[in-house]
Amino acid sequence: MKEIKPEEVAKKVKSDEDVSVIDVREDEEVAEGKIPGATHIPLGELPDRLDEIDQSKEHIMVCRSGGRSGKAYQLLDEKGYKVRNMSGGMLEWKDDVEK
């Protein structure tokens, strides 16, 4: 599994890099704050919402601690998407959040 550190994701977001962050947590978790600009697709809805994910871009998967985003990574990886998993999840995110 390809991973990326939260600090690296923060740099990409802050430098306005064209980065796709997909948060697979549940609604109530995301309501507490998500990475600015992240797309929210709960893990359970991911298989039915693949058409919303651009296959030509790389996507960074995020959840609370890294477990669910790891499952999302596997699902997308098997379908041919370019993905990375943010290690440690939002528990390790030290930057700004969007509510």
N, C-alpha and C positions, 0 to 999 in steps of 0.2 A: 504494500500500500504506500503510495506517495503521500508524504505529509508536508505540511507547511506550519511554521511557528506563528502564533498569534501576532508577534512583533512584525513579522514579514507581511502579514495580511494588513496590519495597521499602516505600514509604509505604503503599500499599494493603494489603499483607500485614500490616504492623505495626499498622495501625489497625483490624484485624479487619473490613475492608470485605469484602463478599461478592464476592470476586474469584475467577475461574476461570483458573488457570494450567495450561497443558498443555505438558509437556516431551516433545518428540519425539525425544530422543536414544536411543541404544541402551542396553541393560541395564547394561553395564559402565561407561558414562559416568555414568549416573544413580547407580550404586553409590558413586561418589566424592562425591556430594552433589547435592541438588536444592533448589529454592526451597521453603521450608516450605509444606506444604499442596498443592503442585503434583500434578496427576494425570499419571502416566507412560503415554503411548501412543506407542510407537516409530513413526516416520514410515511405515514399511512396513505397519504394522497399521492405520493411520488410516482408510483407506477401508472396512475391515471392521468398524470400531468406532464408526461415526458415531452409532449408537443410544445410546451412552454419553454423548454430548455434548448438553447442554440447549440447544436452539435459541433459547430465550427469553433467554439470558444472553450477555454479551460474554465472549470468551475471549482470553487472552493466550498466544501461541505462543512457545515457548522452545526453543533448541537450543544447541550449543556456541558458534557464532559468528554465527548469523542466517540462514544459507543454507537449511538444512533446514526451519527454522520458517517461512521465506518460502514454501517449497513447500507446507507445511501450511496456511499462511494462504490461498494461492491456491485450494487444494482446498476449504477450508471456505467461503471467500468465494463461490466459484462455486455452492455448494450453499445459499447464503442465510444462512449463519451470520454473527453479528457478531463480528469478530475484529480483533486488533491483533498486530503482530509486535514482540517485544522487541529493540530495536536492540543489536547487539554480542553478543547471546547471553550464555551463562554466563561467557565470557571477560571481560565487563564487569561481572559481578555482584560487588559488594563487600560484600554483606550475609551474614547467617547462612545456613547450608545445613542441610538435614535429610538424615541418612544412614540 
